[in-house]
Amino acid sequence: MATGTVPASFAGLKNRDHHGLGFAKSPEFVKVSSVQRVKFHRTKVNVIRNSQDPGSETAQLEPASERRPLLVPRQKYCESMHKTVRRKTRTVMVGNVALGSEHPIRIQTMTTTDTKDVAATVEQVMRIADQGADIVRITVQGKKEADACFEIKNSLVQKNYNIPLVADIHFAPPIALRVSECFDKIRVNPGNFADRRAQFETLEYTEDDYQKELEHIEQVFTPLVEKCKKYGRAMRIGTNHGSLSDRIMSYYGDSPRGMVESAFEYARICQKLDFHNFVFSMKASNPVIMVQAYRLLVAEMNVLGWDYPLHLGVTEAGEGEDGRMKSAIGIGTLLMDGLGDTIRVSLTEAPEEEIDPCRRLANLGMKAAELQQGEPFEEKNRRYFDFQRRTGQLPVQKEGDEVDYRGVLHRDGSVLMSVSLDQLKAPELLYKSLAAKLVIGMPFKDLATVDSILLRELPPADDKDGRLALKRLIDVSMGVITPLSEQLTKPLPYAMVLVTLKELSSGAHKLLPEGTRLVVSVRGDESQEELEILKGVDAMMILHNLPYAEKKISRVHAARRLFEYLSENSLDFPVIHHIEFPSKIHRDDLVIGAGTNAGSLLVDGLGDGILLEAPDQDFEFLRNTSFNLLQGCRMRNTKTEYVSCPSCGRTLFDLQEISAQIREKTSHLPGVSIAIMGCIVNGPGEMADADFGYVGGAPGKIDLYVGKTVVKRGIAMEHATDALIQLIKDHDRWVDPPSEE
């Protein structure tokens, strides 16, 4: 009999499925036989059955973390915890393109033209294909659009473009049936394919009511599955965090668990009908939620013995560096775990502009899988299903301290920057570049001021101006870090000294005056014996720094090993992710590399800040990238947060132009989140993460939201931005832009 298990300490399990519930106690687990849904205390959870793999019929569940009600599989969500190994999947054919672990990571995007405009759509698909995309998605919202799809497909074939086309379907099962006759793949959204649009109501279901809902889904969905089988089409069961049904949210909550269960309802129907040419996706605008949902999906698929490929994406990521950073954090994290077979970087830009960053991310994932010499370690402390931040011990004042060290790190995440001797020659420009406020030429820390600086070379002792500039920074609690050799030869009062483990073991640091604050640089792949020296060191922080060109072990896994060592030995040093990029690195590679290599750790709560170095990159760009990374990981909020959709054929206004207008007038509101949505498909739900929403309601008309609630409808577009600003003011969230100094 297929079974699931939960820890025996969990009392009060109640069954919703009355078919053969049985309890059998063991020292560690209560075994729950043939049950899908149970109640734990007052919280409804899902117990997983494995009906596919007779060799592993017991799915061991445990709380995601201490005192949390979410039960998750003990089975791991990835192939290896100490190196990147691509998850083994079946091959799914999308037209002539194969998806799966035996094939390259495929890249794709979505058209933004009106689908009824056949010529414009064909031209855009051709441009996308010429840029190197493997797959293109097109929105199909009605019968006219579905009819146009036949012309689009035929026109492309006549022009020798055989790129697979995907129909994006919401709310319209008959349209999906129609377009499956010509397109290669159908994307269905489980939140609205058979269910009505969410009203965000909490619903109560009897057992019969719930079963009737599932029967209704099967009745609506089955014809499409059978047609896809008939024509050899592929399918994506694509859950969006923003468009879960009221039924799912009432039962599982607006959560990663709900996202997974929503998709599984449809996948079970596919399996029942012996249709397996499909992939999953779990998209959200919040990279942390997105990562958790995909990991939970894979862990539960592992329990069930399912091997379906994954389509990765952060939805509504935005534009420019913000959009690239959010996508790198979400997609890059999963690629480092070996998850993902096709990806899309959703940007509020022309779809052709998505291909290059998408390719860079895919290359990063493929390259990571080539590093096969990871250092094995047992991972016990990382919480990869629910976010819990490991907070390092912030600096405290000690008796005899003559300066305030408490500001050298920030509680919500720190930004450190590398400063050169040349920059010290123009102190006021340096202060401004560190985003400090100036009052009569004196620096003061502000909301988004750099917390500490790394000075690899100290000014000579007789350089009074350079040393005065550093003293003024130290006086406002900005940390100044310098290498041991520099501090021993040209000592700077109150500087923090950077040392390696080798220097600590040699005792060279003992030549420093008593009370000198230490910063320790660690690779993460050192032997246990080498790391032991950390137990006897009173360090302000650790800089995790593995060379960017390292060929043997990935930075992400080396850092996880380091954090595991620190946790196992109760060492609570703050850890700063220190990445030294090579010269002439492309800006997109820097953003994507930082988002992937540091963001994948920060989304797991591992790390207290970031230090990015790139010899020929603009200082302000590096600073902004660092703060964007922290904000994208839901840590330190220093500017307005935007949830901005990438546009598609449903979009009811020029999204790029309107987004730029809104950003220009509102970008100075840290702590405020604004959603800019072209239409209502993912609108209210995706805006759960936003305070205010600007949503296309009809051609030329805008609806304004506060949270998930529409408060003003049908505003003429020319007045809508001003109305949004007034709405922010009405809720006391507005401040006037700072005046130029």
Rosetta blueprint (number, residue, H / E / L):
1 M L
2 A L
3 T E
4 G E
5 T E
6 V E
7 P E
8 A L
9 S L
10 F L
11 A L
12 G L
13 L L
14 K E
15 N E
16 R L
17 D L
18 H L
19 H L
20 G L
21 L L
22 G L
23 F E
24 A E
25 K E
26 S L
27 P L
28 E L
29 F E
30 V E
31 K E
32 V E
33 S E
34 S L
35 V L
36 Q L
37 R E
38 V E
39 K E
40 F E
41 H L
42 R L
43 T E
44 K E
45 V E
46 N E
47 V L
48 I L
49 R L
50 N L
51 S L
52 Q L
53 D L
54 P H
55 G H
56 S H
57 E L
58 T E
59 A E
60 Q E
61 L E
62 E E
63 P E
64 A L
65 S L
66 E L
67 R L
68 R L
69 P L
70 L L
71 L E
72 V E
73 P E
74 R L
75 Q L
76 K L
77 Y L
78 C L
79 E L
80 S L
81 M L
82 H L
83 K L
84 T L
85 V L
86 R L
87 R L
88 K L
89 T L
90 R L
91 T L
92 V E
93 M E
94 V E
95 G L
96 N L
97 V E
98 A E
99 L E
100 G L
101 S L
102 E L
103 H L
104 P L
105 I L
106 R E
107 I E
108 Q E
109 T E
110 M E
111 T L
112 T L
113 T L
114 D L
115 T L
116 K L
117 D L
118 V H
119 A H
120 A H
121 T H
122 V H
123 E H
124 Q H
125 V H
126 M H
127 R H
128 I H
129 A H
130 D H
131 Q L
132 G L
133 A L
134 D L
135 I E
136 V E
137 R E
138 I E
139 T E
140 V L
141 Q L
142 G L
143 K H
144 K H
145 E H
146 A H
147 D H
148 A H
149 C H
150 F H
151 E H
152 I H
153 K H
154 N H
155 S H
156 L H
157 V H
158 Q H
159 K L
160 N L
161 Y L
162 N L
163 I L
164 P L
165 L E
166 V E
167 A E
168 D E
169 I E
170 H L
171 F L
172 A L
173 P H
174 P H
175 I H
176 A H
177 L H
178 R H
179 V H
180 S L
181 E L
182 C L
183 F L
184 D L
185 K E
186 I E
187 R E
188 V E
189 N L
190 P L
191 G L
192 N L
193 F L
194 A L
195 D L
196 R L
197 R L
198 A L
199 Q L
200 F L
201 E L
202 T L
203 L L
204 E L
205 Y L
206 T L
207 E H
208 D H
209 D H
210 Y H
211 Q H
212 K H
213 E H
214 L H
215 E H
216 H H
217 I H
218 E H
219 Q H
220 V H
221 F H
222 T H
223 P H
224 L H
225 V H
226 E H
227 K H
228 C H
229 K H
230 K H
231 Y H
232 G L
233 R L
234 A E
235 M E
236 R E
237 I E
238 G E
239 T E
240 N E
241 H H
242 G H
243 S H
244 L L
245 S L
246 D H
247 R H
248 I H
249 M H
250 S H
251 Y H
252 Y H
253 G L
254 D L
255 S L
256 P H
257 R H
258 G H
259 M H
260 V H
261 E H
262 S H
263 A H
264 F H
265 E H
266 Y H
267 A H
268 R H
269 I H
270 C H
271 Q H
272 K H
273 L L
274 D L
275 F L
276 H L
277 N L
278 F E
279 V E
280 F E
281 S E
282 M E
283 K E
284 A E
285 S L
286 N L
287 P H
288 V H
289 I H
290 M H
291 V H
292 Q H
293 A H
294 Y H
295 R H
296 L H
297 L H
298 V H
299 A H
300 E H
301 M H
302 N H
303 V H
304 L H
305 G L
306 W L
307 D L
308 Y L
309 P L
310 L E
311 H E
312 L E
313 G L
314 V E
315 T L
316 E L
317 A E
318 G L
319 E L
320 G H
321 E H
322 D H
323 G H
324 R H
325 M H
326 K H
327 S H
328 A H
329 I H
330 G H
331 I H
332 G H
333 T H
334 L H
335 L H
336 M H
337 D L
338 G L
339 L L
340 G L
341 D L
342 T E
343 I E
344 R L
345 V L
346 S L
347 L L
348 T L
349 E L
350 A L
351 P L
352 E H
353 E H
354 E H
355 I H
356 D H
357 P H
358 C H
359 R H
360 R H
361 L H
362 A H
363 N H
364 L H
365 G H
366 M H
367 K H
368 A H
369 A L
370 E L
371 L L
372 Q L
373 Q L
374 G L
375 E L
376 P L
377 F L
378 E L
379 E L
380 K L
381 N L
382 R L
383 R L
384 Y L
385 F L
386 D L
387 F L
388 Q L
389 R L
390 R E
391 T L
392 G L
393 Q L
394 L L
395 P L
396 V L
397 Q L
398 K L
399 E L
400 G L
401 D L
402 E L
403 V L
404 D L
405 Y L
406 R L
407 G L
408 V L
409 L L
410 H L
411 R L
412 D L
413 G L
414 S E
415 V E
416 L E
417 M E
418 S E
419 V E
420 S L
421 L H
422 D H
423 Q H
424 L H
425 K L
426 A L
427 P H
428 E H
429 L H
430 L H
431 Y H
432 K H
433 S H
434 L L
435 A L
436 A L
437 K E
438 L E
439 V E
440 I L
441 G L
442 M E
443 P E
444 F E
445 K L
446 D L
447 L L
448 A L
449 T L
450 V L
451 D L
452 S E
453 I E
454 L E
455 L E
456 R L
457 E L
458 L L
459 P L
460 P L
461 A L
462 D L
463 D L
464 K H
465 D H
466 G H
467 R H
468 L H
469 A H
470 L H
471 K H
472 R H
473 L H
474 I H
475 D H
476 V L
477 S L
478 M L
479 G E
480 V E
481 I E
482 T E
483 P E
484 L H
485 S H
486 E H
487 Q H
488 L H
489 T H
490 K L
491 P L
492 L L
493 P L
494 Y L
495 A L
496 M E
497 V E
498 L E
499 V E
500 T E
501 L H
502 K H
503 E H
504 L H
505 S H
506 S H
507 G L
508 A H
509 H H
510 K H
511 L H
512 L L
513 P L
514 E L
515 G L
516 T L
517 R L
518 L E
519 V E
520 V E
521 S E
522 V E
523 R L
524 G L
525 D L
526 E L
527 S L
528 Q H
529 E H
530 E H
531 L H
532 E H
533 I H
534 L H
535 K H
536 G H
537 V L
538 D L
539 A E
540 M E
541 M E
542 I E
543 L E
544 H E
545 N L
546 L L
547 P L
548 Y L
549 A L
550 E L
551 K L
552 K L
553 I L
554 S L
555 R H
556 V H
557 H H
558 A H
559 A H
560 R H
561 R H
562 L H
563 F H
564 E H
565 Y H
566 L H
567 S H
568 E H
569 N L
570 S L
571 L L
572 D L
573 F L
574 P L
575 V E
576 I E
577 H E
578 H E
579 I E
580 E E
581 F L
582 P L
583 S L
584 K L
585 I L
586 H L
587 R H
588 D H
589 D H
590 L H
591 V H
592 I H
593 G H
594 A H
595 G H
596 T H
597 N H
598 A L
599 G H
600 S H
601 L H
602 L H
603 V L
604 D L
605 G L
606 L E
607 G L
608 D L
609 G E
610 I E
611 L E
612 L E
613 E E
614 A L
615 P L
616 D L
617 Q L
618 D L
619 F H
620 E H
621 F H
622 L H
623 R H
624 N H
625 T H
626 S H
627 F H
628 N H
629 L H
630 L H
631 Q H
632 G H
633 C L
634 R L
635 M L
636 R L
637 N L
638 T L
639 K L
640 T L
641 E E
642 Y E
643 V E
644 S E
645 C L
646 P L
647 S L
648 C L
649 G L
650 R L
651 T L
652 L L
653 F L
654 D L
655 L H
656 Q H
657 E H
658 I H
659 S H
660 A H
661 Q H
662 I H
663 R H
664 E H
665 K H
666 T H
667 S L
668 H L
669 L L
670 P L
671 G L
672 V L
673 S E
674 I E
675 A E
676 I E
677 M E
678 G L
679 C L
680 I L
681 V L
682 N L
683 G H
684 P H
685 G H
686 E H
687 M H
688 A H
689 D H
690 A L
691 D L
692 F E
693 G E
694 Y E
695 V E
696 G E
697 G E
698 A E
699 P L
700 G L
701 K E
702 I E
703 D E
704 L E
705 Y E
706 V E
707 G L
708 K L
709 T E
710 V E
711 V E
712 K E
713 R E
714 G E
715 I E
716 A E
717 M H
718 E H
719 H H
720 A H
721 T H
722 D H
723 A H
724 L H
725 I H
726 Q H
727 L H
728 I H
729 K H
730 D H
731 H L
732 D L
733 R L
734 W L
735 V L
736 D L
737 P L
738 P L
739 S L
740 E L
741 E L
